[in-house]
Amino acid sequence: MRQAVWCTLFGSKNATMEKLHLLSFATTLGGGVLLWLIEGVVPFFSAQADRGRHAALNLSLAAVNLAILLPGSLLMAVFLEYSVRLWPGIRGFELPIVAQTLLILLLIDLWMYLWHRLNHTVDFFWRFHSVHHSDPALDVTSSWRFHSVEIFFSESLKLPVFALIGADIGDVLLYSMLMTPVIEFHHSNVSIPEALDRALRAVIPTPFMHRIHHSVLRSEHDSNYGSMLSVWDRLFGSYRMKTSIRNMPLGLENESAPDQQRLRALLLRPFRN
Ligand SMILES: [Zn+2]
């Protein structure tokens, strides 16, 4: 039944997966390029020194991570193909197919919230996640700046969690297609009217909200963990707002100096002391 719905939309199952892969890739790349262009014209923080150099570093980290993400996504597709036959998860409930899919997307987003929060509360995970937070500036390329070990754990832990939920690779691709542009948007340096940001953050974590998550102060960066939906922060008490963030320092104390912003330094940093 479920496959029948996908296939009505896209054709055979293989064609469906191929199209979802392409759409997911297109929204990531298209959203990234579009936001990069817009933040160049209407930036929120105008004092960013060298956008090209900043992007080159963040994209270098992203390129290293592709070595994990590409085989990881193939492994996940095969793993979920089998796991869903053994354990239906949400699929086992007597619910309409659309409700099942929405529930699965919600639970995946809840896991993303919890995983992000764990990265801030467990010292071992923070060691790697702090590389993301050591970025002294924020723009769309910051959304791709992660240490490879964090990516490894993030991708590995998704396997049992997604299997438990009953997600298949179609659900994962659909989630990625919806979540990635939101992640790119809230990391971006695009300046949007405050009223629009306020309205949007009723549903998604916005640039204003996520900039607080990148504040140099721990009391501020231990907040606003949401990926696609802002509801989890409100529900679990981690939602934080400020009246103004215009002069708020970004990054981490003693971790965001120019000589620390090099690929080798960032890759080695979690293994020091
Ligand atoms: Zn974080």
py3Dmol code that shows the C-alpha trace and the ligand (Angstrom):
import py3Dmol

protein = """\
ATOM      1  CA  MET A   1       0.000   0.000   0.000  1.00  0.00           C
ATOM      2  CA  ARG A   2       2.724   2.386   1.092  1.00  0.00           C
ATOM      3  CA  GLN A   3       4.843   1.584  -1.939  1.00  0.00           C
ATOM      4  CA  ALA A   4       1.777   1.956  -4.135  1.00  0.00           C
ATOM      5  CA  VAL A   5       1.411   5.586  -3.003  1.00  0.00           C
ATOM      6  CA  TRP A   6       5.042   6.377  -3.742  1.00  0.00           C
ATOM      7  CA  CYS A   7       4.846   4.579  -7.064  1.00  0.00           C
ATOM      8  CA  THR A   8       1.718   6.491  -8.124  1.00  0.00           C
ATOM      9  CA  LEU A   9       3.737   9.656  -7.629  1.00  0.00           C
ATOM     10  CA  PHE A  10       7.058   8.604  -9.125  1.00  0.00           C
ATOM     11  CA  GLY A  11       6.714   5.251 -10.982  1.00  0.00           C
ATOM     12  CA  SER A  12       8.467   2.032  -9.912  1.00  0.00           C
ATOM     13  CA  LYS A  13      10.133   1.695  -6.499  1.00  0.00           C
ATOM     14  CA  ASN A  14      13.636   2.079  -7.962  1.00  0.00           C
ATOM     15  CA  ALA A  15      12.541   5.123  -9.975  1.00  0.00           C
ATOM     16  CA  THR A  16      10.976   6.529  -6.797  1.00  0.00           C
ATOM     17  CA  MET A  17      14.200   6.174  -4.809  1.00  0.00           C
ATOM     18  CA  GLU A  18      16.228   7.610  -7.674  1.00  0.00           C
ATOM     19  CA  LYS A  19      13.943  10.642  -7.884  1.00  0.00           C
ATOM     20  CA  LEU A  20      13.933  11.160  -4.107  1.00  0.00           C
ATOM     21  CA  HIS A  21      17.757  10.970  -4.126  1.00  0.00           C
ATOM     22  CA  LEU A  22      17.883  13.551  -6.920  1.00  0.00           C
ATOM     23  CA  LEU A  23      15.334  15.831  -5.226  1.00  0.00           C
ATOM     24  CA  SER A  24      17.199  15.599  -1.922  1.00  0.00           C
ATOM     25  CA  PHE A  25      20.491  16.453  -3.670  1.00  0.00           C
ATOM     26  CA  ALA A  26      18.830  19.292  -5.612  1.00  0.00           C
ATOM     27  CA  THR A  27      17.272  20.906  -2.523  1.00  0.00           C
ATOM     28  CA  THR A  28      20.613  20.724  -0.657  1.00  0.00           C
ATOM     29  CA  LEU A  29      22.619  22.220  -3.503  1.00  0.00           C
ATOM     30  CA  GLY A  30      19.939  24.627  -4.752  1.00  0.00           C
ATOM     31  CA  GLY A  31      19.125  25.899  -1.250  1.00  0.00           C
ATOM     32  CA  GLY A  32      22.821  26.326  -0.456  1.00  0.00           C
ATOM     33  CA  VAL A  33      23.662  28.266  -3.609  1.00  0.00           C
ATOM     34  CA  LEU A  34      20.557  30.456  -3.348  1.00  0.00           C
ATOM     35  CA  LEU A  35      21.233  31.372   0.299  1.00  0.00           C
ATOM     36  CA  TRP A  36      24.929  32.021  -0.432  1.00  0.00           C
ATOM     37  CA  LEU A  37      23.881  34.531  -3.122  1.00  0.00           C
ATOM     38  CA  ILE A  38      21.228  36.217  -0.959  1.00  0.00           C
ATOM     39  CA  GLU A  39      23.448  36.531   2.129  1.00  0.00           C
ATOM     40  CA  GLY A  40      26.056  38.194  -0.100  1.00  0.00           C
ATOM     41  CA  VAL A  41      23.519  40.907  -0.952  1.00  0.00           C
ATOM     42  CA  VAL A  42      21.606  41.299   2.342  1.00  0.00           C
ATOM     43  CA  PRO A  43      23.827  40.012   5.169  1.00  0.00           C
ATOM     44  CA  PHE A  44      22.716  40.185   8.825  1.00  0.00           C
ATOM     45  CA  PHE A  45      26.270  40.412  10.209  1.00  0.00           C
ATOM     46  CA  SER A  46      28.009  42.769   7.794  1.00  0.00           C
ATOM     47  CA  ALA A  47      31.522  42.574   9.252  1.00  0.00           C
ATOM     48  CA  GLN A  48      32.407  39.112   7.922  1.00  0.00           C
ATOM     49  CA  ALA A  49      35.978  39.407   6.615  1.00  0.00           C
ATOM     50  CA  ASP A  50      36.595  36.851   3.877  1.00  0.00           C
ATOM     51  CA  ARG A  51      33.556  34.861   2.744  1.00  0.00           C
ATOM     52  CA  GLY A  52      35.543  32.851   0.202  1.00  0.00           C
ATOM     53  CA  ARG A  53      38.133  31.666   2.719  1.00  0.00           C
ATOM     54  CA  HIS A  54      35.443  30.893   5.303  1.00  0.00           C
ATOM     55  CA  ALA A  55      33.462  28.864   2.755  1.00  0.00           C
ATOM     56  CA  ALA A  56      36.580  27.033   1.510  1.00  0.00           C
ATOM     57  CA  LEU A  57      37.386  25.784   5.026  1.00  0.00           C
ATOM     58  CA  ASN A  58      33.830  24.674   5.788  1.00  0.00           C
ATOM     59  CA  LEU A  59      33.447  22.989   2.415  1.00  0.00           C
ATOM     60  CA  SER A  60      36.793  21.187   2.911  1.00  0.00           C
ATOM     61  CA  LEU A  61      35.386  19.627   6.092  1.00  0.00           C
ATOM     62  CA  ALA A  62      32.215  18.735   4.168  1.00  0.00           C
ATOM     63  CA  ALA A  63      34.317  17.085   1.426  1.00  0.00           C
ATOM     64  CA  VAL A  64      36.101  14.914   4.025  1.00  0.00           C
ATOM     65  CA  ASN A  65      32.693  13.948   5.432  1.00  0.00           C
ATOM     66  CA  LEU A  66      31.451  12.775   2.030  1.00  0.00           C
ATOM     67  CA  ALA A  67      33.800   9.786   2.450  1.00  0.00           C
ATOM     68  CA  ILE A  68      31.526   8.698   5.327  1.00  0.00           C
ATOM     69  CA  LEU A  69      28.194   9.983   4.051  1.00  0.00           C
ATOM     70  CA  LEU A  70      28.218   8.367   0.602  1.00  0.00           C
ATOM     71  CA  PRO A  71      28.891   4.746   1.678  1.00  0.00           C
ATOM     72  CA  GLY A  72      26.841   5.465   4.842  1.00  0.00           C
ATOM     73  CA  SER A  73      23.712   6.279   2.832  1.00  0.00           C
ATOM     74  CA  LEU A  74      24.083   3.064   0.785  1.00  0.00           C
ATOM     75  CA  LEU A  75      24.516   1.035   3.973  1.00  0.00           C
ATOM     76  CA  MET A  76      21.469   2.738   5.497  1.00  0.00           C
ATOM     77  CA  ALA A  77      19.328   1.955   2.433  1.00  0.00           C
ATOM     78  CA  VAL A  78      20.230  -1.754   2.601  1.00  0.00           C
ATOM     79  CA  PHE A  79      19.907  -1.890   6.418  1.00  0.00           C
ATOM     80  CA  LEU A  80      16.446  -0.266   6.479  1.00  0.00           C
ATOM     81  CA  GLU A  81      15.241  -2.416   3.574  1.00  0.00           C
ATOM     82  CA  TYR A  82      15.787  -5.491   5.798  1.00  0.00           C
ATOM     83  CA  SER A  83      14.933  -4.000   9.194  1.00  0.00           C
ATOM     84  CA  VAL A  84      11.499  -2.813   8.078  1.00  0.00           C
ATOM     85  CA  ARG A  85      10.617  -6.418   7.116  1.00  0.00           C
ATOM     86  CA  LEU A  86      11.570  -7.661  10.592  1.00  0.00           C
ATOM     87  CA  TRP A  87      10.028  -4.794  12.612  1.00  0.00           C
ATOM     88  CA  PRO A  88       7.331  -2.545  11.104  1.00  0.00           C
ATOM     89  CA  GLY A  89       7.513   0.149  13.837  1.00  0.00           C
ATOM     90  CA  ILE A  90       4.985   2.913  13.094  1.00  0.00           C
ATOM     91  CA  ARG A  91       4.039   0.971   9.964  1.00  0.00           C
ATOM     92  CA  GLY A  92       2.490  -1.655  12.247  1.00  0.00           C
ATOM     93  CA  PHE A  93      -0.188   0.803  13.451  1.00  0.00           C
ATOM     94  CA  GLU A  94      -3.598   0.868  11.795  1.00  0.00           C
ATOM     95  CA  LEU A  95      -3.248   4.406  10.458  1.00  0.00           C
ATOM     96  CA  PRO A  96      -3.660   6.036   7.041  1.00  0.00           C
ATOM     97  CA  ILE A  97      -0.404   6.056   5.068  1.00  0.00           C
ATOM     98  CA  VAL A  98      -0.091   9.876   5.254  1.00  0.00           C
ATOM     99  CA  ALA A  99      -0.456   9.805   9.056  1.00  0.00           C
ATOM    100  CA  GLN A 100       2.183   7.049   9.281  1.00  0.00           C
ATOM    101  CA  THR A 101       4.608   9.078   7.176  1.00  0.00           C
ATOM    102  CA  LEU A 102       4.001  12.291   9.170  1.00  0.00           C
ATOM    103  CA  LEU A 103       4.519  10.412  12.433  1.00  0.00           C
ATOM    104  CA  ILE A 104       7.768   8.914  11.143  1.00  0.00           C
ATOM    105  CA  LEU A 105       9.026  12.361  10.017  1.00  0.00           C
ATOM    106  CA  LEU A 106       8.128  13.814  13.449  1.00  0.00           C
ATOM    107  CA  LEU A 107       9.962  11.025  15.282  1.00  0.00           C
ATOM    108  CA  ILE A 108      13.048  11.379  13.075  1.00  0.00           C
ATOM    109  CA  ASP A 109      13.079  15.117  13.868  1.00  0.00           C
ATOM    110  CA  LEU A 110      12.666  14.368  17.585  1.00  0.00           C
ATOM    111  CA  TRP A 111      15.696  12.046  17.389  1.00  0.00           C
ATOM    112  CA  MET A 112      17.685  14.818  15.640  1.00  0.00           C
ATOM    113  CA  TYR A 113      16.786  17.170  18.520  1.00  0.00           C
ATOM    114  CA  LEU A 114      17.810  14.619  21.173  1.00  0.00           C
ATOM    115  CA  TRP A 115      21.037  13.744  19.350  1.00  0.00           C
ATOM    116  CA  HIS A 116      21.974  17.437  19.066  1.00  0.00           C
ATOM    117  CA  ARG A 117      21.249  17.922  22.764  1.00  0.00           C
ATOM    118  CA  LEU A 118      23.401  14.887  23.624  1.00  0.00           C
ATOM    119  CA  ASN A 119      26.238  16.481  21.665  1.00  0.00           C
ATOM    120  CA  HIS A 120      26.093  19.408  24.076  1.00  0.00           C
ATOM    121  CA  THR A 121      25.648  17.462  27.302  1.00  0.00           C
ATOM    122  CA  VAL A 122      27.999  14.477  26.874  1.00  0.00           C
ATOM    123  CA  ASP A 123      31.626  15.659  27.034  1.00  0.00           C
ATOM    124  CA  PHE A 124      32.853  12.987  24.614  1.00  0.00           C
ATOM    125  CA  PHE A 125      30.394  14.091  21.889  1.00  0.00           C
ATOM    126  CA  TRP A 126      30.976  17.813  22.596  1.00  0.00           C
ATOM    127  CA  ARG A 127      34.681  17.274  21.850  1.00  0.00           C
ATOM    128  CA  PHE A 128      33.684  16.741  18.183  1.00  0.00           C
ATOM    129  CA  HIS A 129      30.547  18.911  17.981  1.00  0.00           C
ATOM    130  CA  SER A 130      32.519  21.903  19.307  1.00  0.00           C
ATOM    131  CA  VAL A 131      34.331  21.991  15.948  1.00  0.00           C
ATOM    132  CA  HIS A 132      30.999  23.075  14.442  1.00  0.00           C
ATOM    133  CA  HIS A 133      30.594  25.715  17.163  1.00  0.00           C
ATOM    134  CA  SER A 134      34.147  27.047  16.849  1.00  0.00           C
ATOM    135  CA  ASP A 135      33.139  28.778  13.608  1.00  0.00           C
ATOM    136  CA  PRO A 136      33.750  32.490  14.318  1.00  0.00           C
ATOM    137  CA  ALA A 137      31.209  33.510  11.659  1.00  0.00           C
ATOM    138  CA  LEU A 138      27.906  32.077  10.533  1.00  0.00           C
ATOM    139  CA  ASP A 139      26.733  31.603   6.986  1.00  0.00           C
ATOM    140  CA  VAL A 140      25.143  28.850   4.909  1.00  0.00           C
ATOM    141  CA  THR A 141      28.476  26.980   4.673  1.00  0.00           C
ATOM    142  CA  SER A 142      28.476  26.618   8.499  1.00  0.00           C
ATOM    143  CA  SER A 143      25.618  24.131   8.048  1.00  0.00           C
ATOM    144  CA  TRP A 144      28.094  21.726   6.407  1.00  0.00           C
ATOM    145  CA  ARG A 145      30.910  22.221   8.945  1.00  0.00           C
ATOM    146  CA  PHE A 146      31.132  19.114  11.137  1.00  0.00           C
ATOM    147  CA  HIS A 147      33.950  16.940  12.407  1.00  0.00           C
ATOM    148  CA  SER A 148      34.054  13.539  10.658  1.00  0.00           C
ATOM    149  CA  VAL A 149      33.843  11.631  13.948  1.00  0.00           C
ATOM    150  CA  GLU A 150      30.576  13.426  14.774  1.00  0.00           C
ATOM    151  CA  ILE A 151      29.261  12.450  11.338  1.00  0.00           C
ATOM    152  CA  PHE A 152      30.338   8.841  11.939  1.00  0.00           C
ATOM    153  CA  PHE A 153      28.451   8.624  15.259  1.00  0.00           C
ATOM    154  CA  SER A 154      25.478  10.552  13.915  1.00  0.00           C
ATOM    155  CA  GLU A 155      25.074   8.229  10.909  1.00  0.00           C
ATOM    156  CA  SER A 156      25.739   5.046  12.937  1.00  0.00           C
ATOM    157  CA  LEU A 157      23.200   5.835  15.670  1.00  0.00           C
ATOM    158  CA  LYS A 158      20.531   6.637  13.087  1.00  0.00           C
ATOM    159  CA  LEU A 159      20.497   2.965  12.020  1.00  0.00           C
ATOM    160  CA  PRO A 160      18.975   1.434  15.190  1.00  0.00           C
ATOM    161  CA  VAL A 161      16.797   4.513  15.872  1.00  0.00           C
ATOM    162  CA  PHE A 162      15.309   4.623  12.366  1.00  0.00           C
ATOM    163  CA  ALA A 163      14.843   0.840  12.414  1.00  0.00           C
ATOM    164  CA  LEU A 164      12.965   1.131  15.725  1.00  0.00           C
ATOM    165  CA  ILE A 165      10.710   3.849  14.295  1.00  0.00           C
ATOM    166  CA  GLY A 166      10.073   1.749  11.187  1.00  0.00           C
ATOM    167  CA  ALA A 167      11.434   4.320   8.736  1.00  0.00           C
ATOM    168  CA  ASP A 168      12.454   3.178   5.273  1.00  0.00           C
ATOM    169  CA  ILE A 169      14.927   4.904   2.973  1.00  0.00           C
ATOM    170  CA  GLY A 170      12.068   6.809   1.270  1.00  0.00           C
ATOM    171  CA  ASP A 171      11.143   8.382   4.632  1.00  0.00           C
ATOM    172  CA  VAL A 172      14.783   9.246   5.317  1.00  0.00           C
ATOM    173  CA  LEU A 173      15.178  10.910   1.916  1.00  0.00           C
ATOM    174  CA  LEU A 174      11.889  12.792   2.318  1.00  0.00           C
ATOM    175  CA  TYR A 175      13.008  14.024   5.750  1.00  0.00           C
ATOM    176  CA  SER A 176      16.393  15.062   4.377  1.00  0.00           C
ATOM    177  CA  MET A 177      14.681  16.926   1.511  1.00  0.00           C
ATOM    178  CA  LEU A 178      12.590  18.948   3.999  1.00  0.00           C
ATOM    179  CA  MET A 179      15.152  19.348   6.795  1.00  0.00           C
ATOM    180  CA  THR A 180      18.305  20.293   4.865  1.00  0.00           C
ATOM    181  CA  PRO A 181      16.983  23.599   3.437  1.00  0.00           C
ATOM    182  CA  VAL A 182      15.774  24.530   6.955  1.00  0.00           C
ATOM    183  CA  ILE A 183      19.230  23.776   8.418  1.00  0.00           C
ATOM    184  CA  GLU A 184      20.884  25.804   5.648  1.00  0.00           C
ATOM    185  CA  PHE A 185      18.441  28.664   6.191  1.00  0.00           C
ATOM    186  CA  HIS A 186      18.909  28.920   9.970  1.00  0.00           C
ATOM    187  CA  HIS A 187      22.704  28.871   9.666  1.00  0.00           C
ATOM    188  CA  SER A 188      22.662  31.460   6.880  1.00  0.00           C
ATOM    189  CA  ASN A 189      23.669  35.085   7.284  1.00  0.00           C
ATOM    190  CA  VAL A 190      20.568  36.253   5.437  1.00  0.00           C
ATOM    191  CA  SER A 191      18.909  39.311   6.948  1.00  0.00           C
ATOM    192  CA  ILE A 192      15.133  38.911   7.146  1.00  0.00           C
ATOM    193  CA  PRO A 193      12.566  41.207   8.786  1.00  0.00           C
ATOM    194  CA  GLU A 194      12.172  40.504  12.517  1.00  0.00           C
ATOM    195  CA  ALA A 195       8.412  40.031  12.165  1.00  0.00           C
ATOM    196  CA  LEU A 196       8.941  37.349   9.519  1.00  0.00           C
ATOM    197  CA  ASP A 197      11.519  35.582  11.709  1.00  0.00           C
ATOM    198  CA  ARG A 198       9.070  35.672  14.638  1.00  0.00           C
ATOM    199  CA  ALA A 199       6.282  34.177  12.522  1.00  0.00           C
ATOM    200  CA  LEU A 200       8.520  31.454  11.058  1.00  0.00           C
ATOM    201  CA  ARG A 201       9.919  30.370  14.416  1.00  0.00           C
ATOM    202  CA  ALA A 202       6.452  29.221  15.453  1.00  0.00           C
ATOM    203  CA  VAL A 203       7.221  26.295  13.129  1.00  0.00           C
ATOM    204  CA  ILE A 204      10.933  26.098  12.253  1.00  0.00           C
ATOM    205  CA  PRO A 205      14.171  27.163  13.969  1.00  0.00           C
ATOM    206  CA  THR A 206      14.984  30.490  12.291  1.00  0.00           C
ATOM    207  CA  PRO A 207      18.288  32.335  11.725  1.00  0.00           C
ATOM    208  CA  PHE A 208      17.610  34.564  14.787  1.00  0.00           C
ATOM    209  CA  MET A 209      16.929  31.510  16.944  1.00  0.00           C
ATOM    210  CA  HIS A 210      19.909  29.517  15.704  1.00  0.00           C
ATOM    211  CA  ARG A 211      22.358  32.425  15.976  1.00  0.00           C
ATOM    212  CA  ILE A 212      21.749  32.314  19.744  1.00  0.00           C
ATOM    213  CA  HIS A 213      22.745  28.629  19.534  1.00  0.00           C
ATOM    214  CA  HIS A 214      26.110  29.804  18.166  1.00  0.00           C
ATOM    215  CA  SER A 215      26.703  32.410  20.881  1.00  0.00           C
ATOM    216  CA  VAL A 216      30.079  32.237  22.586  1.00  0.00           C
ATOM    217  CA  LEU A 217      28.297  31.953  25.982  1.00  0.00           C
ATOM    218  CA  ARG A 218      27.573  28.407  27.115  1.00  0.00           C
ATOM    219  CA  SER A 219      24.288  29.437  28.735  1.00  0.00           C
ATOM    220  CA  GLU A 220      23.193  30.562  25.259  1.00  0.00           C
ATOM    221  CA  HIS A 221      24.709  27.915  22.999  1.00  0.00           C
ATOM    222  CA  ASP A 222      23.168  25.172  25.181  1.00  0.00           C
ATOM    223  CA  SER A 223      19.741  26.059  23.762  1.00  0.00           C
ATOM    224  CA  ASN A 224      17.708  26.060  20.527  1.00  0.00           C
ATOM    225  CA  TYR A 225      18.749  22.579  19.369  1.00  0.00           C
ATOM    226  CA  GLY A 226      15.949  22.015  16.835  1.00  0.00           C
ATOM    227  CA  SER A 227      16.710  20.852  13.283  1.00  0.00           C
ATOM    228  CA  MET A 228      13.501  21.052  11.240  1.00  0.00           C
ATOM    229  CA  LEU A 229      10.868  21.979  13.845  1.00  0.00           C
ATOM    230  CA  SER A 230      11.093  24.439  16.726  1.00  0.00           C
ATOM    231  CA  VAL A 231       8.446  22.640  18.781  1.00  0.00           C
ATOM    232  CA  TRP A 232      10.931  20.345  20.593  1.00  0.00           C
ATOM    233  CA  ASP A 233      12.812  23.275  22.152  1.00  0.00           C
ATOM    234  CA  ARG A 234       9.544  24.731  23.420  1.00  0.00           C
ATOM    235  CA  LEU A 235       8.372  21.334  24.667  1.00  0.00           C
ATOM    236  CA  PHE A 236      11.603  20.365  26.451  1.00  0.00           C
ATOM    237  CA  GLY A 237      12.506  23.788  27.890  1.00  0.00           C
ATOM    238  CA  SER A 238      15.530  24.583  25.719  1.00  0.00           C
ATOM    239  CA  TYR A 239      13.936  27.470  23.775  1.00  0.00           C
ATOM    240  CA  ARG A 240      15.839  30.711  24.317  1.00  0.00           C
ATOM    241  CA  MET A 241      15.314  34.219  22.985  1.00  0.00           C
ATOM    242  CA  LYS A 242      17.108  37.573  23.312  1.00  0.00           C
ATOM    243  CA  THR A 243      15.948  41.038  22.447  1.00  0.00           C
ATOM    244  CA  SER A 244      18.993  41.769  20.290  1.00  0.00           C
ATOM    245  CA  ILE A 245      21.790  39.651  18.823  1.00  0.00           C
ATOM    246  CA  ARG A 246      23.339  42.325  16.599  1.00  0.00           C
ATOM    247  CA  ASN A 247      26.587  42.552  18.638  1.00  0.00           C
ATOM    248  CA  MET A 248      26.545  39.005  20.040  1.00  0.00           C
ATOM    249  CA  PRO A 249      29.962  37.300  19.699  1.00  0.00           C
ATOM    250  CA  LEU A 250      29.830  33.967  17.801  1.00  0.00           C
ATOM    251  CA  GLY A 251      32.106  30.939  18.160  1.00  0.00           C
ATOM    252  CA  LEU A 252      33.895  29.548  21.213  1.00  0.00           C
ATOM    253  CA  GLU A 253      36.270  31.229  23.613  1.00  0.00           C
ATOM    254  CA  ASN A 254      39.880  30.175  22.865  1.00  0.00           C
ATOM    255  CA  GLU A 255      38.754  28.057  19.882  1.00  0.00           C
ATOM    256  CA  SER A 256      37.872  30.540  17.170  1.00  0.00           C
ATOM    257  CA  ALA A 257      41.159  32.410  16.579  1.00  0.00           C
ATOM    258  CA  PRO A 258      42.324  32.678  12.924  1.00  0.00           C
ATOM    259  CA  ASP A 259      45.232  30.213  13.415  1.00  0.00           C
ATOM    260  CA  GLN A 260      42.741  27.622  14.736  1.00  0.00           C
ATOM    261  CA  GLN A 261      40.601  27.979  11.608  1.00  0.00           C
ATOM    262  CA  ARG A 262      42.549  25.556   9.418  1.00  0.00           C
ATOM    263  CA  LEU A 263      41.452  22.125   8.200  1.00  0.00           C
ATOM    264  CA  ARG A 264      44.253  20.182   9.917  1.00  0.00           C
ATOM    265  CA  ALA A 265      43.816  22.105  13.181  1.00  0.00           C
ATOM    266  CA  LEU A 266      40.048  21.459  13.204  1.00  0.00           C
ATOM    267  CA  LEU A 267      40.406  17.746  12.434  1.00  0.00           C
ATOM    268  CA  LEU A 268      43.030  17.247  15.167  1.00  0.00           C
ATOM    269  CA  ARG A 269      41.495  19.505  17.830  1.00  0.00           C
ATOM    270  CA  PRO A 270      39.176  16.903  19.492  1.00  0.00           C
ATOM    271  CA  PHE A 271      42.145  14.588  20.088  1.00  0.00           C
ATOM    272  CA  ARG A 272      44.181  17.177  21.989  1.00  0.00           C
ATOM    273  CA  ASN A 273      44.146  17.174  25.833  1.00  0.00           C
TER     274      ASN A 273
END
"""
ligand_1 = """\
1
ZN
Zn 25.098 22.624 18.593
"""
view = py3Dmol.view(width=600, height=400)
view.addModel(protein, "pdb")
view.setStyle({"model": 0}, {"cartoon": {"style": "trace"}})
view.addModel(ligand_1, "xyz")
view.setStyle({"model": 1}, {"stick": {}})
view.zoomTo()
view.show()
